[in-house]
Amino acid sequence: MVDDEDARPTPGTWDDERTDVLAGPWRARTLHLRPDAVTRRTGVAPVATLVRRVPDADAPATRRAVLYLHGYVDYFFHPHVGDALAAAAYDMYALDLRDHGRSIVPGRPPNETTDLAGYTEEIDAAVRLLRRDHDVLVLMGHSTGGLTAALWADARRGLGLVDALVLNSPWLELRGSLFERTLLTRVIDLVGGRAPQIRLRGIAPHYGRALHRDTGGEWDFDLAWKPHEGFPVRTGFGRTVRRAHARVARGLAVDVPVLVLASDTAGPDDRHHDALLTTDSVLDPAQIARRAPLLGDDVTYVEVAGGAHDLALSAPPVRERYLREVTDFLASRLPG
Protein backbone atom coordinates (compact mmCIF):
# COMPACT_ATOMS: atom_id res chain seq x y z
CA MET A 1 0.00 0.00 0.00
CA VAL A 2 1.26 3.49 -0.90
CA ASP A 3 1.54 5.84 2.07
CA ASP A 4 -0.76 8.87 1.73
CA GLU A 5 2.12 11.28 2.38
CA ASP A 6 4.24 9.61 -0.30
CA ALA A 7 1.35 9.94 -2.76
CA ARG A 8 1.07 13.70 -2.33
CA PRO A 9 2.22 15.71 -5.36
CA THR A 10 5.62 17.31 -5.02
CA PRO A 11 5.46 21.07 -4.33
CA GLY A 12 6.57 23.08 -7.34
CA THR A 13 5.28 20.56 -9.88
CA TRP A 14 2.66 21.26 -12.52
CA ASP A 15 -0.10 18.86 -13.55
CA ASP A 16 -0.81 18.29 -17.23
CA GLU A 17 -3.06 20.76 -18.98
CA ARG A 18 -6.78 20.11 -19.12
CA THR A 19 -9.74 21.82 -20.74
CA ASP A 20 -10.70 24.81 -18.62
CA VAL A 21 -14.17 25.67 -17.36
CA LEU A 22 -14.19 28.49 -19.93
CA ALA A 23 -13.95 25.82 -22.66
CA GLY A 24 -13.14 26.87 -26.23
CA PRO A 25 -9.47 27.82 -26.54
CA TRP A 26 -8.90 27.89 -22.78
CA ARG A 27 -6.74 25.36 -20.93
CA ALA A 28 -5.75 25.10 -17.26
CA ARG A 29 -3.11 23.35 -15.21
CA THR A 30 -2.62 22.97 -11.47
CA LEU A 31 0.52 23.99 -9.58
CA HIS A 32 1.18 22.19 -6.30
CA LEU A 33 2.47 24.52 -3.60
CA ARG A 34 4.37 24.12 -0.37
CA PRO A 35 2.42 23.70 2.88
CA ASP A 36 1.52 27.08 4.36
CA ALA A 37 -0.05 28.53 7.50
CA VAL A 38 -3.48 27.21 6.51
CA THR A 39 -1.98 23.74 5.99
CA ARG A 40 -0.75 23.75 9.57
CA ARG A 41 -4.32 24.24 10.69
CA THR A 42 -6.14 22.04 8.16
CA GLY A 43 -3.58 19.51 6.96
CA VAL A 44 -4.39 20.40 3.33
CA ALA A 45 -1.71 21.80 1.03
CA PRO A 46 -2.53 24.70 -1.32
CA VAL A 47 -2.63 24.72 -5.10
CA ALA A 48 -2.71 27.47 -7.72
CA THR A 49 -4.16 27.28 -11.23
CA LEU A 50 -2.69 28.72 -14.42
CA VAL A 51 -5.19 29.35 -17.21
CA ARG A 52 -4.15 30.14 -20.76
CA ARG A 53 -5.73 30.99 -24.07
CA VAL A 54 -4.51 28.65 -26.79
CA PRO A 55 -3.50 30.81 -29.77
CA ASP A 56 -5.71 30.72 -32.85
CA ALA A 57 -4.49 28.27 -35.47
CA ASP A 58 -3.92 31.02 -38.05
CA ALA A 59 -2.36 33.50 -35.62
CA PRO A 60 1.29 34.41 -36.14
CA ALA A 61 3.60 33.11 -33.45
CA THR A 62 4.34 35.55 -30.63
CA ARG A 63 6.81 35.57 -27.78
CA ARG A 64 4.86 38.12 -25.75
CA ALA A 65 2.53 37.30 -22.88
CA VAL A 66 0.33 38.85 -20.21
CA LEU A 67 -0.11 37.22 -16.79
CA TYR A 68 -3.30 38.32 -14.98
CA LEU A 69 -3.93 38.37 -11.21
CA HIS A 70 -7.55 38.59 -10.04
CA GLY A 71 -8.95 40.45 -7.03
CA TYR A 72 -10.42 39.38 -3.70
CA VAL A 73 -13.52 37.13 -3.91
CA ASP A 74 -12.67 36.79 -7.57
CA TYR A 75 -11.12 34.60 -10.24
CA PHE A 76 -10.43 34.78 -13.97
CA PHE A 77 -13.59 34.59 -16.13
CA HIS A 78 -12.72 37.24 -18.73
CA PRO A 79 -12.21 35.54 -22.12
CA HIS A 80 -12.85 38.82 -23.93
CA VAL A 81 -9.69 40.23 -22.33
CA GLY A 82 -7.73 37.30 -23.74
CA ASP A 83 -9.25 37.92 -27.17
CA ALA A 84 -8.25 41.60 -27.12
CA LEU A 85 -4.71 40.79 -26.05
CA ALA A 86 -4.43 38.07 -28.68
CA ALA A 87 -5.40 40.64 -31.31
CA ALA A 88 -2.50 42.75 -30.02
CA ALA A 89 -0.13 39.75 -30.38
CA TYR A 90 0.02 38.81 -26.68
CA ASP A 91 -0.59 35.33 -25.31
CA MET A 92 -3.01 35.54 -22.38
CA TYR A 93 -2.45 33.71 -19.09
CA ALA A 94 -4.27 34.10 -15.79
CA LEU A 95 -3.36 32.81 -12.34
CA ASP A 96 -6.05 31.79 -9.88
CA LEU A 97 -4.12 32.24 -6.64
CA ARG A 98 -4.32 29.72 -3.83
CA ASP A 99 -7.80 29.39 -2.31
CA HIS A 100 -9.43 31.48 -5.04
CA GLY A 101 -11.62 30.29 -7.91
CA ARG A 102 -10.28 27.15 -9.55
CA SER A 103 -7.76 26.82 -6.71
CA ILE A 104 -10.35 26.39 -3.95
CA VAL A 105 -9.90 22.88 -2.55
CA PRO A 106 -11.92 20.97 0.08
CA GLY A 107 -10.62 21.41 3.60
CA ARG A 108 -9.16 24.89 3.03
CA PRO A 109 -11.18 28.08 3.68
CA PRO A 110 -11.71 30.10 0.49
CA ASN A 111 -9.86 33.37 0.00
CA GLU A 112 -8.13 33.30 3.38
CA THR A 113 -4.65 34.74 3.82
CA THR A 114 -2.67 36.48 6.53
CA ASP A 115 0.20 37.50 4.23
CA LEU A 116 -0.06 38.78 0.65
CA ALA A 117 3.62 37.86 0.23
CA GLY A 118 2.52 34.23 0.44
CA TYR A 119 1.32 34.51 -3.15
CA THR A 120 4.90 35.08 -4.27
CA GLU A 121 5.42 31.32 -4.62
CA GLU A 122 2.82 30.85 -7.36
CA ILE A 123 3.59 34.15 -9.11
CA ASP A 124 7.28 33.25 -9.25
CA ALA A 125 6.47 29.77 -10.59
CA ALA A 126 4.13 31.11 -13.27
CA VAL A 127 6.63 33.77 -14.35
CA ARG A 128 9.40 31.16 -14.62
CA LEU A 129 7.15 28.96 -16.75
CA LEU A 130 6.09 31.77 -19.08
CA ARG A 131 9.63 33.06 -19.46
CA ARG A 132 10.66 29.78 -21.08
CA ASP A 133 8.70 30.68 -24.22
CA HIS A 134 8.26 34.44 -24.04
CA ASP A 135 10.75 37.29 -24.32
CA VAL A 136 8.29 39.94 -23.13
CA LEU A 137 6.04 39.48 -20.11
CA VAL A 138 3.47 41.91 -18.71
CA LEU A 139 1.96 41.49 -15.24
CA MET A 140 -1.65 42.66 -15.01
CA GLY A 141 -3.57 42.90 -11.73
CA HIS A 142 -7.07 43.91 -10.66
CA SER A 143 -8.05 45.32 -7.24
CA THR A 144 -6.31 43.21 -4.54
CA GLY A 145 -4.47 41.51 -7.41
CA GLY A 146 -3.23 44.94 -8.43
CA LEU A 147 -1.88 45.56 -4.94
CA THR A 148 -0.27 42.11 -4.91
CA ALA A 149 1.22 42.64 -8.37
CA ALA A 150 2.73 46.00 -7.38
CA LEU A 151 4.31 44.56 -4.23
CA TRP A 152 5.66 41.57 -6.16
CA ALA A 153 7.13 43.78 -8.90
CA ASP A 154 8.76 45.98 -6.27
CA ALA A 155 10.26 42.97 -4.48
CA ARG A 156 11.57 41.52 -7.76
CA ARG A 157 12.93 44.77 -9.20
CA GLY A 158 16.29 44.55 -10.93
CA LEU A 159 15.77 40.92 -12.01
CA GLY A 160 14.20 41.61 -15.41
CA LEU A 161 11.33 39.18 -14.79
CA VAL A 162 8.57 41.40 -16.20
CA ASP A 163 8.63 44.24 -18.68
CA ALA A 164 5.56 46.25 -17.67
CA LEU A 165 2.87 46.40 -15.01
CA VAL A 166 -0.82 47.09 -15.79
CA LEU A 167 -3.16 47.74 -12.85
CA ASN A 168 -6.94 47.81 -13.21
CA SER A 169 -8.48 49.63 -10.22
CA PRO A 170 -5.73 48.51 -7.84
CA TRP A 171 -6.51 48.50 -4.12
CA LEU A 172 -3.87 50.97 -2.96
CA GLU A 173 -5.72 52.46 0.01
CA LEU A 174 -8.67 51.60 2.22
CA ARG A 175 -11.94 53.17 1.24
CA GLY A 176 -13.70 54.42 4.35
CA SER A 177 -13.79 57.03 7.04
CA LEU A 178 -10.79 58.62 8.73
CA PHE A 179 -11.59 56.44 11.76
CA GLU A 180 -11.42 53.26 9.65
CA ARG A 181 -8.16 54.32 8.03
CA THR A 182 -6.45 55.29 11.31
CA LEU A 183 -7.68 54.07 14.70
CA LEU A 184 -9.48 50.98 13.39
CA THR A 185 -6.41 50.09 11.32
CA ARG A 186 -4.26 50.16 14.47
CA VAL A 187 -6.73 47.88 16.26
CA ILE A 188 -6.84 45.43 13.33
CA ASP A 189 -3.05 45.40 13.17
CA LEU A 190 -2.83 44.49 16.83
CA VAL A 191 -5.67 41.96 16.87
CA GLY A 192 -4.88 40.48 13.46
CA GLY A 193 -1.41 39.45 14.55
CA ARG A 194 -2.68 37.65 17.64
CA ALA A 195 -6.14 36.46 16.58
CA PRO A 196 -6.24 36.38 12.76
CA GLN A 197 -9.50 34.38 12.59
CA ILE A 198 -11.82 37.04 14.03
CA ARG A 199 -14.44 38.00 11.47
CA LEU A 200 -14.79 41.56 10.23
CA ARG A 201 -17.59 43.14 8.23
CA GLY A 202 -18.02 41.32 4.91
CA ILE A 203 -18.42 42.78 1.45
CA ALA A 204 -21.72 44.21 0.23
CA PRO A 205 -23.54 42.02 -2.35
CA HIS A 206 -24.83 44.79 -4.62
CA TYR A 207 -21.92 45.05 -7.07
CA GLY A 208 -21.78 41.29 -7.61
CA ARG A 209 -25.50 41.09 -8.22
CA ALA A 210 -25.29 43.91 -10.76
CA LEU A 211 -22.64 41.95 -12.65
CA HIS A 212 -24.20 38.48 -12.66
CA ARG A 213 -26.43 37.28 -15.47
CA ASP A 214 -29.03 35.77 -13.11
CA THR A 215 -29.61 39.09 -11.34
CA GLY A 216 -29.74 41.41 -14.34
CA GLY A 217 -26.08 41.62 -15.30
CA GLU A 218 -24.05 40.42 -18.28
CA TRP A 219 -21.61 37.93 -16.78
CA ASP A 220 -21.99 34.26 -15.98
CA PHE A 221 -19.41 33.64 -13.26
CA ASP A 222 -19.48 30.76 -10.76
CA LEU A 223 -21.21 31.86 -7.57
CA ALA A 224 -19.43 29.14 -5.59
CA TRP A 225 -16.15 30.88 -6.46
CA LYS A 226 -17.39 34.48 -6.49
CA PRO A 227 -20.45 34.73 -4.21
CA HIS A 228 -22.20 38.06 -4.01
CA GLU A 229 -21.80 38.21 -0.23
CA GLY A 230 -18.16 37.15 -0.49
CA PHE A 231 -16.35 34.92 1.97
CA PRO A 232 -15.63 35.72 5.63
CA VAL A 233 -13.24 38.68 5.93
CA ARG A 234 -10.97 38.13 8.92
CA THR A 235 -8.58 40.25 10.93
CA GLY A 236 -5.51 38.47 9.53
CA PHE A 237 -6.50 39.50 6.01
CA GLY A 238 -7.29 43.05 7.10
CA ARG A 239 -3.92 43.33 8.80
CA THR A 240 -1.87 42.20 5.79
CA VAL A 241 -3.78 44.46 3.40
CA ARG A 242 -3.38 47.53 5.61
CA ARG A 243 0.32 46.82 6.03
CA ALA A 244 0.58 46.58 2.24
CA HIS A 245 -1.22 49.92 1.91
CA ALA A 246 1.33 51.43 4.31
CA ARG A 247 4.16 50.13 2.13
CA VAL A 248 2.63 51.80 -0.92
CA ALA A 249 2.22 55.04 1.04
CA ARG A 250 5.95 54.99 1.86
CA GLY A 251 6.71 54.58 -1.84
CA LEU A 252 7.67 51.61 -3.99
CA ALA A 253 10.38 51.45 -6.65
CA VAL A 254 8.88 49.37 -9.44
CA ASP A 255 11.46 49.57 -12.22
CA VAL A 256 9.29 48.91 -15.28
CA PRO A 257 6.62 51.10 -16.95
CA VAL A 258 3.39 51.06 -14.94
CA LEU A 259 -0.09 51.77 -16.29
CA VAL A 260 -2.78 52.43 -13.67
CA LEU A 261 -6.40 52.72 -14.78
CA ALA A 262 -9.50 53.50 -12.73
CA SER A 263 -13.00 54.86 -13.10
CA ASP A 264 -13.63 58.58 -12.92
CA THR A 265 -16.15 58.43 -10.07
CA ALA A 266 -16.77 56.56 -6.82
CA GLY A 267 -20.27 55.23 -6.21
CA PRO A 268 -21.84 54.18 -2.90
CA ASP A 269 -20.57 50.79 -1.73
CA ASP A 270 -23.23 50.02 0.88
CA ARG A 271 -26.47 49.91 -1.13
CA HIS A 272 -27.97 49.18 -4.51
CA HIS A 273 -28.01 52.09 -6.95
CA ASP A 274 -28.37 52.59 -10.69
CA ALA A 275 -24.69 53.51 -11.22
CA LEU A 276 -23.13 50.30 -9.83
CA LEU A 277 -21.63 49.51 -13.24
CA THR A 278 -20.75 53.07 -14.29
CA THR A 279 -18.83 54.04 -11.14
CA ASP A 280 -16.35 52.28 -8.89
CA SER A 281 -18.65 51.15 -6.10
CA VAL A 282 -15.92 49.17 -4.34
CA LEU A 283 -12.89 51.51 -4.17
CA ASP A 284 -12.35 55.26 -4.44
CA PRO A 285 -10.69 56.30 -7.73
CA ALA A 286 -9.45 59.53 -6.14
CA GLN A 287 -7.40 57.48 -3.66
CA ILE A 288 -6.03 55.34 -6.50
CA ALA A 289 -5.01 58.47 -8.40
CA ARG A 290 -3.21 59.88 -5.34
CA ARG A 291 -1.31 56.67 -4.63
CA ALA A 292 -0.44 55.69 -8.21
CA PRO A 293 2.63 58.00 -8.51
CA LEU A 294 4.13 56.29 -5.44
CA LEU A 295 4.54 52.97 -7.29
CA GLY A 296 7.68 53.95 -9.21
CA ASP A 297 9.35 56.53 -11.41
CA ASP A 298 7.46 55.67 -14.62
CA VAL A 299 3.72 55.62 -13.92
CA THR A 300 0.95 56.52 -16.36
CA TYR A 301 -2.50 57.14 -14.91
CA VAL A 302 -5.64 56.86 -17.06
CA GLU A 303 -9.13 57.82 -15.92
CA VAL A 304 -11.80 55.73 -17.65
CA ALA A 305 -15.08 57.61 -17.60
CA GLY A 306 -18.08 55.47 -16.75
CA GLY A 307 -15.98 52.52 -15.65
CA ALA A 308 -17.09 49.86 -13.20
CA HIS A 309 -14.77 48.68 -10.43
CA ASP A 310 -13.46 45.97 -12.73
CA LEU A 311 -13.00 48.05 -15.83
CA ALA A 312 -13.00 44.89 -17.97
CA LEU A 313 -16.60 44.24 -16.86
CA SER A 314 -17.90 47.73 -17.67
CA ALA A 315 -20.49 48.42 -20.35
CA PRO A 316 -19.21 47.49 -23.85
CA PRO A 317 -18.05 50.95 -25.02
CA VAL A 318 -16.24 51.57 -21.73
CA ARG A 319 -14.51 48.20 -21.54
CA GLU A 320 -13.49 48.56 -25.18
CA ARG A 321 -11.86 51.87 -24.32
CA TYR A 322 -10.15 50.27 -21.30
CA LEU A 323 -8.73 47.44 -23.41
CA ARG A 324 -7.65 49.90 -26.10
CA GLU A 325 -5.81 51.97 -23.48
CA VAL A 326 -4.01 48.82 -22.33
CA THR A 327 -2.98 47.63 -25.78
CA ASP A 328 -1.99 51.14 -26.90
CA PHE A 329 0.18 51.52 -23.79
CA LEU A 330 1.90 48.20 -24.45
CA ALA A 331 2.44 49.09 -28.10
CA SER A 332 4.03 52.42 -27.18
CA ARG A 333 6.15 51.23 -24.26
CA LEU A 334 7.08 47.75 -25.50
CA PRO A 335 7.37 48.27 -29.26
CA GLY A 336 8.37 45.54 -31.67
C-alpha positions in Angstrom: 0.0 0.0 0.0 1.3 3.5 -0.9 1.5 5.8 2.1 -0.8 8.9 1.7 2.1 11.3 2.4 4.2 9.6 -0.3 1.3 9.9 -2.8 1.1 13.7 -2.3 2.2 15.7 -5.4 5.6 17.3 -5.0 5.5 21.1 -4.3 6.6 23.1 -7.3 5.3 20.6 -9.9 2.7 21.3 -12.5 -0.1 18.9 -13.5 -0.8 18.3 -17.2 -3.1 20.8 -19.0 -6.8 20.1 -19.1 -9.7 21.8 -20.7 -10.7 24.8 -18.6 -14.2 25.7 -17.4 -14.2 28.5 -19.9 -13.9 25.8 -22.7 -13.1 26.9 -26.2 -9.5 27.8 -26.5 -8.9 27.9 -22.8 -6.7 25.4 -20.9 -5.7 25.1 -17.3 -3.1 23.3 -15.2 -2.6 23.0 -11.5 0.5 24.0 -9.6 1.2 22.2 -6.3 2.5 24.5 -3.6 4.4 24.1 -0.4 2.4 23.7 2.9 1.5 27.1 4.4 0.0 28.5 7.5 -3.5 27.2 6.5 -2.0 23.7 6.0 -0.8 23.7 9.6 -4.3 24.2 10.7 -6.1 22.0 8.2 -3.6 19.5 7.0 -4.4 20.4 3.3 -1.7 21.8 1.0 -2.5 24.7 -1.3 -2.6 24.7 -5.1 -2.7 27.5 -7.7 -4.2 27.3 -11.2 -2.7 28.7 -14.4 -5.2 29.3 -17.2 -4.1 30.1 -20.8 -5.7 31.0 -24.1 -4.5 28.7 -26.8 -3.5 30.8 -29.8 -5.7 30.7 -32.8 -4.5 28.3 -35.5 -3.9 31.0 -38.1 -2.4 33.5 -35.6 1.3 34.4 -36.1 3.6 33.1 -33.5 4.3 35.6 -30.6 6.8 35.6 -27.8 4.9 38.1 -25.8 2.5 37.3 -22.9 0.3 38.8 -20.2 -0.1 37.2 -16.8 -3.3 38.3 -15.0 -3.9 38.4 -11.2 -7.6 38.6 -10.0 -8.9 40.5 -7.0 -10.4 39.4 -3.7 -13.5 37.1 -3.9 -12.7 36.8 -7.6 -11.1 34.6 -10.2 -10.4 34.8 -14.0 -13.6 34.6 -16.1 -12.7 37.2 -18.7 -12.2 35.5 -22.1 -12.8 38.8 -23.9 -9.7 40.2 -22.3 -7.7 37.3 -23.7 -9.2 37.9 -27.2 -8.2 41.6 -27.1 -4.7 40.8 -26.0 -4.4 38.1 -28.7 -5.4 40.6 -31.3 -2.5 42.8 -30.0 -0.1 39.7 -30.4 0.0 38.8 -26.7 -0.6 35.3 -25.3 -3.0 35.5 -22.4 -2.4 33.7 -19.1 -4.3 34.1 -15.8 -3.4 32.8 -12.3 -6.0 31.8 -9.9 -4.1 32.2 -6.6 -4.3 29.7 -3.8 -7.8 29.4 -2.3 -9.4 31.5 -5.0 -11.6 30.3 -7.9 -10.3 27.1 -9.5 -7.8 26.8 -6.7 -10.3 26.4 -3.9 -9.9 22.9 -2.5 -11.9 21.0 0.1 -10.6 21.4 3.6 -9.2 24.9 3.0 -11.2 28.1 3.7 -11.7 30.1 0.5 -9.9 33.4 0.0 -8.1 33.3 3.4 -4.7 34.7 3.8 -2.7 36.5 6.5 0.2 37.5 4.2 -0.1 38.8 0.7 3.6 37.9 0.2 2.5 34.2 0.4 1.3 34.5 -3.2 4.9 35.1 -4.3 5.4 31.3 -4.6 2.8 30.9 -7.4 3.6 34.1 -9.1 7.3 33.2 -9.2 6.5 29.8 -10.6 4.1 31.1 -13.3 6.6 33.8 -14.3 9.4 31.2 -14.6 7.2 29.0 -16.7 6.1 31.8 -19.1 9.6 33.1 -19.5 10.7 29.8 -21.1 8.7 30.7 -24.2 8.3 34.4 -24.0 10.7 37.3 -24.3 8.3 39.9 -23.1 6.0 39.5 -20.1 3.5 41.9 -18.7 2.0 41.5 -15.2 -1.7 42.7 -15.0 -3.6 42.9 -11.7 -7.1 43.9 -10.7 -8.0 45.3 -7.2 -6.3 43.2 -4.5 -4.5 41.5 -7.4 -3.2 44.9 -8.4 -1.9 45.6 -4.9 -0.3 42.1 -4.9 1.2 42.6 -8.4 2.7 46.0 -7.4 4.3 44.6 -4.2 5.7 41.6 -6.2 7.1 43.8 -8.9 8.8 46.0 -6.3 10.3 43.0 -4.5 11.6 41.5 -7.8 12.9 44.8 -9.2 16.3 44.5 -10.9 15.8 40.9 -12.0 14.2 41.6 -15.4 11.3 39.2 -14.8 8.6 41.4 -16.2 8.6 44.2 -18.7 5.6 46.3 -17.7 2.9 46.4 -15.0 -0.8 47.1 -15.8 -3.2 47.7 -12.8 -6.9 47.8 -13.2 -8.5 49.6 -10.2 -5.7 48.5 -7.8 -6.5 48.5 -4.1 -3.9 51.0 -3.0 -5.7 52.5 0.0 -8.7 51.6 2.2 -11.9 53.2 1.2 -13.7 54.4 4.3 -13.8 57.0 7.0 -10.8 58.6 8.7 -11.6 56.4 11.8 -11.4 53.3 9.6 -8.2 54.3 8.0 -6.5 55.3 11.3 -7.7 54.1 14.7 -9.5 51.0 13.4 -6.4 50.1 11.3 -4.3 50.2 14.5 -6.7 47.9 16.3 -6.8 45.4 13.3 -3.0 45.4 13.2 -2.8 44.5 16.8 -5.7 42.0 16.9 -4.9 40.5 13.5 -1.4 39.4 14.6 -2.7 37.6 17.6 -6.1 36.5 16.6 -6.2 36.4 12.8 -9.5 34.4 12.6 -11.8 37.0 14.0 -14.4 38.0 11.5 -14.8 41.6 10.2 -17.6 43.1 8.2 -18.0 41.3 4.9 -18.4 42.8 1.5 -21.7 44.2 0.2 -23.5 42.0 -2.4 -24.8 44.8 -4.6 -21.9 45.0 -7.1 -21.8 41.3 -7.6 -25.5 41.1 -8.2 -25.3 43.9 -10.8 -22.6 42.0 -12.7 -24.2 38.5 -12.7 -26.4 37.3 -15.5 -29.0 35.8 -13.1 -29.6 39.1 -11.3 -29.7 41.4 -14.3 -26.1 41.6 -15.3 -24.1 40.4 -18.3 -21.6 37.9 -16.8 -22.0 34.3 -16.0 -19.4 33.6 -13.3 -19.5 30.8 -10.8 -21.2 31.9 -7.6 -19.4 29.1 -5.6 -16.1 30.9 -6.5 -17.4 34.5 -6.5 -20.4 34.7 -4.2 -22.2 38.1 -4.0 -21.8 38.2 -0.2 -18.2 37.2 -0.5 -16.3 34.9 2.0 -15.6 35.7 5.6 -13.2 38.7 5.9 -11.0 38.1 8.9 -8.6 40.3 10.9 -5.5 38.5 9.5 -6.5 39.5 6.0 -7.3 43.1 7.1 -3.9 43.3 8.8 -1.9 42.2 5.8 -3.8 44.5 3.4 -3.4 47.5 5.6 0.3 46.8 6.0 0.6 46.6 2.2 -1.2 49.9 1.9 1.3 51.4 4.3 4.2 50.1 2.1 2.6 51.8 -0.9 2.2 55.0 1.0 5.9 55.0 1.9 6.7 54.6 -1.8 7.7 51.6 -4.0 10.4 51.5 -6.6 8.9 49.4 -9.4 11.5 49.6 -12.2 9.3 48.9 -15.3 6.6 51.1 -16.9 3.4 51.1 -14.9 -0.1 51.8 -16.3 -2.8 52.4 -13.7 -6.4 52.7 -14.8 -9.5 53.5 -12.7 -13.0 54.9 -13.1 -13.6 58.6 -12.9 -16.1 58.4 -10.1 -16.8 56.6 -6.8 -20.3 55.2 -6.2 -21.8 54.2 -2.9 -20.6 50.8 -1.7 -23.2 50.0 0.9 -26.5 49.9 -1.1 -28.0 49.2 -4.5 -28.0 52.1 -6.9 -28.4 52.6 -10.7 -24.7 53.5 -11.2 -23.1 50.3 -9.8 -21.6 49.5 -13.2 -20.8 53.1 -14.3 -18.8 54.0 -11.1 -16.4 52.3 -8.9 -18.6 51.2 -6.1 -15.9 49.2 -4.3 -12.9 51.5 -4.2 -12.3 55.3 -4.4 -10.7 56.3 -7.7 -9.4 59.5 -6.1 -7.4 57.5 -3.7 -6.0 55.3 -6.5 -5.0 58.5 -8.4 -3.2 59.9 -5.3 -1.3 56.7 -4.6 -0.4 55.7 -8.2 2.6 58.0 -8.5 4.1 56.3 -5.4 4.5 53.0 -7.3 7.7 53.9 -9.2 9.3 56.5 -11.4 7.5 55.7 -14.6 3.7 55.6 -13.9 1.0 56.5 -16.4 -2.5 57.1 -14.9 -5.6 56.9 -17.1 -9.1 57.8 -15.9 -11.8 55.7 -17.6 -15.1 57.6 -17.6 -18.1 55.5 -16.8 -16.0 52.5 -15.7 -17.1 49.9 -13.2 -14.8 48.7 -10.4 -13.5 46.0 -12.7 -13.0 48.1 -15.8 -13.0 44.9 -18.0 -16.6 44.2 -16.9 -17.9 47.7 -17.7 -20.5 48.4 -20.4 -19.2 47.5 -23.9 -18.0 51.0 -25.0 -16.2 51.6 -21.7 -14.5 48.2 -21.5 -13.5 48.6 -25.2 -11.9 51.9 -24.3 -10.2 50.3 -21.3 -8.7 47.4 -23.4 -7.6 49.9 -26.1 -5.8 52.0 -23.5 -4.0 48.8 -22.3 -3.0 47.6 -25.8 -2.0 51.1 -26.9 0.2 51.5 -23.8 1.9 48.2 -24.4 2.4 49.1 -28.1 4.0 52.4 -27.2 6.1 51.2 -24.3 7.1 47.7 -25.5 7.4 48.3 -29.3 8.4 45.5 -31.7 
